[in-house]
Amino acid sequence: MRDLEVGQVVFSKCGRDYGKAFIVVSLEEEYAYLADGDLRLLEKPKRKKYKHIQRTDEVIQRLKQKLIEENVLDAEIRKELKAYLIKTSI
């Protein structure tokens, strides 16, 4: 699965959402499903091929556990992504 895991922060490498940060919410054979809690909600995640995703080493463990239990809100995804982007921009 291309070294991706649920709860991992990734960036889009192409398309209209180029450069945008997402959280991996689920994985399939050749696709990852991504959400940002804003335009791409958990109810309708973005489906992207692995080659169109730039992975990071950041896995948000709180979100990972909640995503596995299917007990996470879009607001939590927005909050964690915002915190990650602020942390990495310093």
C-alpha positions as CSV (number, residue, x, y, z in Angstrom):
1,M,0.0,0.0,0.0
2,R,2.9,2.4,-0.8
3,D,3.9,3.0,2.8
4,L,0.7,4.9,3.6
5,E,-1.5,4.4,6.6
6,V,-4.7,5.7,8.0
7,G,-4.3,9.0,9.8
8,Q,-1.2,10.0,7.8
9,V,-0.8,13.6,6.5
10,V,-0.3,13.7,2.8
11,F,-0.3,16.4,0.1
12,S,-1.8,16.3,-3.4
13,K,0.8,16.3,-6.2
14,C,-1.6,17.1,-9.1
15,G,-5.1,18.3,-10.0
16,R,-7.1,21.2,-8.8
17,D,-6.2,20.4,-5.2
18,Y,-2.4,20.6,-5.9
19,G,-0.4,21.3,-2.8
20,K,-3.4,20.8,-0.4
21,A,-3.0,18.9,2.8
22,F,-5.2,15.9,3.5
23,I,-5.6,13.0,6.0
24,V,-5.7,9.5,4.7
25,V,-9.1,8.1,5.9
26,S,-8.9,4.7,4.1
27,L,-6.9,2.7,1.7
28,E,-7.6,0.3,-1.2
29,E,-5.4,-1.6,-3.6
30,E,-4.4,1.4,-5.8
31,Y,-6.3,4.2,-4.2
32,A,-6.2,6.2,-1.0
33,Y,-9.3,8.1,0.2
34,L,-8.5,11.5,1.6
35,A,-10.4,14.1,3.6
36,D,-9.5,17.6,4.8
37,G,-12.7,18.2,6.9
38,D,-13.5,21.3,4.8
39,L,-14.1,20.7,1.1
40,R,-13.6,17.0,1.3
41,L,-15.6,15.6,4.1
42,L,-15.6,12.1,5.6
43,E,-18.9,11.3,4.0
44,K,-17.4,11.9,0.5
45,P,-13.6,11.6,0.6
46,K,-11.3,12.4,-2.3
47,R,-10.1,9.2,-4.1
48,K,-6.5,9.5,-5.4
49,K,-4.0,7.1,-6.9
50,Y,-0.9,6.6,-4.8
51,K,1.3,8.2,-7.5
52,H,-0.6,11.5,-7.1
53,I,0.1,11.7,-3.4
54,Q,3.1,13.2,-1.6
55,R,3.4,11.4,1.7
56,T,4.8,12.9,4.9
57,D,6.2,11.1,7.9
58,E,3.5,12.6,10.1
59,V,0.8,10.1,11.4
60,I,-1.7,11.7,13.8
61,Q,-2.3,8.9,16.2
62,R,-5.4,10.4,17.8
63,L,-7.1,10.6,14.4
64,K,-5.8,7.2,13.3
65,Q,-7.5,5.5,16.3
66,K,-10.7,7.4,15.8
67,L,-10.8,6.7,12.1
68,I,-10.4,2.9,12.7
69,E,-13.3,3.1,15.2
70,E,-15.2,5.3,12.7
71,N,-15.8,7.9,15.5
72,V,-14.2,11.1,14.1
73,L,-15.7,14.4,13.1
74,D,-14.7,16.7,10.2
75,A,-13.9,19.4,12.7
76,E,-11.3,17.2,14.3
77,I,-9.6,16.7,10.9
78,R,-9.6,20.4,10.2
79,K,-8.1,21.1,13.7
80,E,-5.3,18.5,13.3
81,L,-4.4,19.6,9.8
82,K,-4.3,23.2,10.8
83,A,-2.0,22.4,13.8
84,Y,0.3,20.3,11.5
85,L,0.6,23.1,8.9
86,I,1.3,25.7,11.6
87,K,3.9,23.4,13.2
88,T,5.7,22.7,9.9
89,S,5.7,26.3,8.7
90,I,7.9,27.5,11.6
